[in-house]
C-alpha cells in the first residue's frame, strides 16, 4: 500500500494516510483543508 504521507505523533504513534483516504477527508469531512497538503509535518 502506498501512503500519501506518514507522520509520527508526540506519543510515538505513526499515522499514515493513503491518497484515497485523503481525498475522502478533503471532499467530505474537512473541506477547508483542501490544497494544504504542503503543510504536512516532516
Phi and psi restraints in degrees (range 20) as a CNS / XPLOR table:
assign (resid 1 and name C) (resid 2 and name N)
       (resid 2 and name CA) (resid 2 and name C) 1.0 -102.6 20.0 2
assign (resid 2 and name N) (resid 2 and name CA)
       (resid 2 and name C) (resid 3 and name N) 1.0 132.9 20.0 2
assign (resid 2 and name C) (resid 3 and name N)
       (resid 3 and name CA) (resid 3 and name C) 1.0 -102.8 20.0 2
assign (resid 3 and name N) (resid 3 and name CA)
       (resid 3 and name C) (resid 4 and name N) 1.0 142.6 20.0 2
assign (resid 3 and name C) (resid 4 and name N)
       (resid 4 and name CA) (resid 4 and name C) 1.0 -70.8 20.0 2
assign (resid 4 and name N) (resid 4 and name CA)
       (resid 4 and name C) (resid 5 and name N) 1.0 -46.0 20.0 2
assign (resid 4 and name C) (resid 5 and name N)
       (resid 5 and name CA) (resid 5 and name C) 1.0 -155.6 20.0 2
assign (resid 5 and name N) (resid 5 and name CA)
       (resid 5 and name C) (resid 6 and name N) 1.0 163.2 20.0 2
assign (resid 5 and name C) (resid 6 and name N)
       (resid 6 and name CA) (resid 6 and name C) 1.0 -140.4 20.0 2
assign (resid 6 and name N) (resid 6 and name CA)
       (resid 6 and name C) (resid 7 and name N) 1.0 130.9 20.0 2
assign (resid 6 and name C) (resid 7 and name N)
       (resid 7 and name CA) (resid 7 and name C) 1.0 -130.8 20.0 2
assign (resid 7 and name N) (resid 7 and name CA)
       (resid 7 and name C) (resid 8 and name N) 1.0 158.8 20.0 2
assign (resid 7 and name C) (resid 8 and name N)
       (resid 8 and name CA) (resid 8 and name C) 1.0 -113.1 20.0 2
assign (resid 8 and name N) (resid 8 and name CA)
       (resid 8 and name C) (resid 9 and name N) 1.0 127.2 20.0 2
assign (resid 8 and name C) (resid 9 and name N)
       (resid 9 and name CA) (resid 9 and name C) 1.0 -78.7 20.0 2
assign (resid 9 and name N) (resid 9 and name CA)
       (resid 9 and name C) (resid 10 and name N) 1.0 167.1 20.0 2
assign (resid 9 and name C) (resid 10 and name N)
       (resid 10 and name CA) (resid 10 and name C) 1.0 -59.9 20.0 2
assign (resid 10 and name N) (resid 10 and name CA)
       (resid 10 and name C) (resid 11 and name N) 1.0 -21.4 20.0 2
assign (resid 10 and name C) (resid 11 and name N)
       (resid 11 and name CA) (resid 11 and name C) 1.0 -90.7 20.0 2
assign (resid 11 and name N) (resid 11 and name CA)
       (resid 11 and name C) (resid 12 and name N) 1.0 13.5 20.0 2
assign (resid 11 and name C) (resid 12 and name N)
       (resid 12 and name CA) (resid 12 and name C) 1.0 65.5 20.0 2
assign (resid 12 and name N) (resid 12 and name CA)
       (resid 12 and name C) (resid 13 and name N) 1.0 32.3 20.0 2
assign (resid 12 and name C) (resid 13 and name N)
       (resid 13 and name CA) (resid 13 and name C) 1.0 -102.4 20.0 2
assign (resid 13 and name N) (resid 13 and name CA)
       (resid 13 and name C) (resid 14 and name N) 1.0 131.7 20.0 2
assign (resid 13 and name C) (resid 14 and name N)
       (resid 14 and name CA) (resid 14 and name C) 1.0 -88.2 20.0 2
assign (resid 14 and name N) (resid 14 and name CA)
       (resid 14 and name C) (resid 15 and name N) 1.0 129.2 20.0 2
assign (resid 14 and name C) (resid 15 and name N)
       (resid 15 and name CA) (resid 15 and name C) 1.0 -115.6 20.0 2
assign (resid 15 and name N) (resid 15 and name CA)
       (resid 15 and name C) (resid 16 and name N) 1.0 123.4 20.0 2
assign (resid 15 and name C) (resid 16 and name N)
       (resid 16 and name CA) (resid 16 and name C) 1.0 -119.0 20.0 2
assign (resid 16 and name N) (resid 16 and name CA)
       (resid 16 and name C) (resid 17 and name N) 1.0 140.7 20.0 2
assign (resid 16 and name C) (resid 17 and name N)
       (resid 17 and name CA) (resid 17 and name C) 1.0 -126.0 20.0 2
assign (resid 17 and name N) (resid 17 and name CA)
       (resid 17 and name C) (resid 18 and name N) 1.0 126.6 20.0 2
assign (resid 17 and name C) (resid 18 and name N)
       (resid 18 and name CA) (resid 18 and name C) 1.0 -83.6 20.0 2
assign (resid 18 and name N) (resid 18 and name CA)
       (resid 18 and name C) (resid 19 and name N) 1.0 162.4 20.0 2
assign (resid 18 and name C) (resid 19 and name N)
       (resid 19 and name CA) (resid 19 and name C) 1.0 -63.0 20.0 2
assign (resid 19 and name N) (resid 19 and name CA)
       (resid 19 and name C) (resid 20 and name N) 1.0 -39.8 20.0 2
assign (resid 19 and name C) (resid 20 and name N)
       (resid 20 and name CA) (resid 20 and name C) 1.0 -62.7 20.0 2
assign (resid 20 and name N) (resid 20 and name CA)
       (resid 20 and name C) (resid 21 and name N) 1.0 -43.4 20.0 2
assign (resid 20 and name C) (resid 21 and name N)
       (resid 21 and name CA) (resid 21 and name C) 1.0 -69.4 20.0 2
assign (resid 21 and name N) (resid 21 and name CA)
       (resid 21 and name C) (resid 22 and name N) 1.0 -37.3 20.0 2
assign (resid 21 and name C) (resid 22 and name N)
       (resid 22 and name CA) (resid 22 and name C) 1.0 -60.5 20.0 2
assign (resid 22 and name N) (resid 22 and name CA)
       (resid 22 and name C) (resid 23 and name N) 1.0 -42.9 20.0 2
assign (resid 22 and name C) (resid 23 and name N)
       (resid 23 and name CA) (resid 23 and name C) 1.0 -61.5 20.0 2
assign (resid 23 and name N) (resid 23 and name CA)
       (resid 23 and name C) (resid 24 and name N) 1.0 -39.3 20.0 2
assign (resid 23 and name C) (resid 24 and name N)
       (resid 24 and name CA) (resid 24 and name C) 1.0 -61.7 20.0 2
assign (resid 24 and name N) (resid 24 and name CA)
       (resid 24 and name C) (resid 25 and name N) 1.0 -45.1 20.0 2
assign (resid 24 and name C) (resid 25 and name N)
       (resid 25 and name CA) (resid 25 and name C) 1.0 -61.3 20.0 2
assign (resid 25 and name N) (resid 25 and name CA)
       (resid 25 and name C) (resid 26 and name N) 1.0 -48.0 20.0 2
assign (resid 25 and name C) (resid 26 and name N)
       (resid 26 and name CA) (resid 26 and name C) 1.0 -77.3 20.0 2
assign (resid 26 and name N) (resid 26 and name CA)
       (resid 26 and name C) (resid 27 and name N) 1.0 -21.0 20.0 2
assign (resid 26 and name C) (resid 27 and name N)
       (resid 27 and name CA) (resid 27 and name C) 1.0 -95.1 20.0 2
assign (resid 27 and name N) (resid 27 and name CA)
       (resid 27 and name C) (resid 28 and name N) 1.0 -24.4 20.0 2
assign (resid 27 and name C) (resid 28 and name N)
       (resid 28 and name CA) (resid 28 and name C) 1.0 -123.9 20.0 2
assign (resid 28 and name N) (resid 28 and name CA)
       (resid 28 and name C) (resid 29 and name N) 1.0 -34.8 20.0 2
assign (resid 28 and name C) (resid 29 and name N)
       (resid 29 and name CA) (resid 29 and name C) 1.0 -98.3 20.0 2
assign (resid 29 and name N) (resid 29 and name CA)
       (resid 29 and name C) (resid 30 and name N) 1.0 -46.0 20.0 2
assign (resid 29 and name C) (resid 30 and name N)
       (resid 30 and name CA) (resid 30 and name C) 1.0 -137.5 20.0 2
assign (resid 30 and name N) (resid 30 and name CA)
       (resid 30 and name C) (resid 31 and name N) 1.0 68.9 20.0 2
assign (resid 30 and name C) (resid 31 and name N)
       (resid 31 and name CA) (resid 31 and name C) 1.0 -56.2 20.0 2
assign (resid 31 and name N) (resid 31 and name CA)
       (resid 31 and name C) (resid 32 and name N) 1.0 -33.3 20.0 2
assign (resid 31 and name C) (resid 32 and name N)
       (resid 32 and name CA) (resid 32 and name C) 1.0 -62.9 20.0 2
assign (resid 32 and name N) (resid 32 and name CA)
       (resid 32 and name C) (resid 33 and name N) 1.0 -15.8 20.0 2
assign (resid 32 and name C) (resid 33 and name N)
       (resid 33 and name CA) (resid 33 and name C) 1.0 -90.7 20.0 2
assign (resid 33 and name N) (resid 33 and name CA)
       (resid 33 and name C) (resid 34 and name N) 1.0 3.0 20.0 2
assign (resid 33 and name C) (resid 34 and name N)
       (resid 34 and name CA) (resid 34 and name C) 1.0 -57.1 20.0 2
assign (resid 34 and name N) (resid 34 and name CA)
       (resid 34 and name C) (resid 35 and name N) 1.0 130.5 20.0 2
assign (resid 34 and name C) (resid 35 and name N)
       (resid 35 and name CA) (resid 35 and name C) 1.0 85.2 20.0 2
assign (resid 35 and name N) (resid 35 and name CA)
       (resid 35 and name C) (resid 36 and name N) 1.0 5.2 20.0 2
assign (resid 35 and name C) (resid 36 and name N)
       (resid 36 and name CA) (resid 36 and name C) 1.0 -106.3 20.0 2
assign (resid 36 and name N) (resid 36 and name CA)
       (resid 36 and name C) (resid 37 and name N) 1.0 26.1 20.0 2
assign (resid 36 and name C) (resid 37 and name N)
       (resid 37 and name CA) (resid 37 and name C) 1.0 -61.5 20.0 2
assign (resid 37 and name N) (resid 37 and name CA)
       (resid 37 and name C) (resid 38 and name N) 1.0 -28.5 20.0 2
assign (resid 37 and name C) (resid 38 and name N)
       (resid 38 and name CA) (resid 38 and name C) 1.0 -70.5 20.0 2
assign (resid 38 and name N) (resid 38 and name CA)
       (resid 38 and name C) (resid 39 and name N) 1.0 -8.1 20.0 2
assign (resid 38 and name C) (resid 39 and name N)
       (resid 39 and name CA) (resid 39 and name C) 1.0 -88.5 20.0 2
assign (resid 39 and name N) (resid 39 and name CA)
       (resid 39 and name C) (resid 40 and name N) 1.0 7.0 20.0 2
assign (resid 39 and name C) (resid 40 and name N)
       (resid 40 and name CA) (resid 40 and name C) 1.0 -60.8 20.0 2
assign (resid 40 and name N) (resid 40 and name CA)
       (resid 40 and name C) (resid 41 and name N) 1.0 148.0 20.0 2
assign (resid 40 and name C) (resid 41 and name N)
       (resid 41 and name CA) (resid 41 and name C) 1.0 -80.0 20.0 2
assign (resid 41 and name N) (resid 41 and name CA)
       (resid 41 and name C) (resid 42 and name N) 1.0 134.2 20.0 2
